[in-house]
Amino acid sequence: MTALSTTRFAPSPTGRLHLGHAMSAVLAHDFARSRGGTFLLRIEDIDPGRTREEHVAGIEEDLRWLGLKWDGPVVRQSRRLSLYAEALERLNARGLVYPCFCTRADIARSASAPHGPEGPIYPGTCRGLPDPDLSRSHAWRLDTARALAETGPLTWDDADAGEIEARPDLLGDVVLARKDAPTSYHLAVTVDDADQGVTDVVRGRDLFLSTHVHRLLQALLGLPTPAYHHHRLMIGPDGERLAKRHGALSLAELRAQGVDPKDIVEPIRAGCAPLGFRLSDN
Ligand code: GLU
């Protein structure tokens, strides 16, 4: 008998869902359903500047249109900020985070900023400030080298890529709480996956690098590590991966054009991209 599994679809309500989201949602849903497990919907609405309430309703509408039903109540990260604050405080008490006063422009200007796979790595300007003035606006960053020294080497089990050694140093001292929000994607997602009992994280390969950080946070916070399934990405006609910010055709627009949701869901279930799109090679 196959063990029960819990998966989740965790969109950010900063725009309408597109075909790439449909793929994540269908794959996460089917993974759980084929094992008699649980499929959760979590709204990652921690970005106060970009979250729009109408997109929350749109997400639910789009999932229903695709024929996907989630279990239990929809969880909203904006209602769980105290959980993330508590996790941050635990790390702070161990000296594993530090306040950072830098602006994006400061970091971009810094000649010493080394380049990582996702852009400039934070050069550590605020690490070890003797007397930080916490009345000034600040973010909190993870002291990644110090954290790794505490945990020692870490791995995770990746369905496609096998056993992966966690290399959070590739992303440097990531932000765990933003200047404008009391958490960040990395901290909230790690806390929630554990709190919601997620056993299998099914998401796109665009988030593969983030898993390096999530694995470290799990070790630091004493949380279990789910199995990871990073699926290939949907590539648009222009050869670019679909993203809200590129104005990718939304599921709402496809619906308005009369597209049958079966023509989206069935190819995804067959391991292909729908509607003439294609999947990334890796
Ligand atoms: N909220 C993230 C996004 O919309 C996905 C989070 C995840 O699956 O870990 O890109």
Residues whose N, C-alpha, C, O or C-beta is under 5 A from the ligand:
A	BS01	LIG	A10 P11 S12 E44 V189 R203
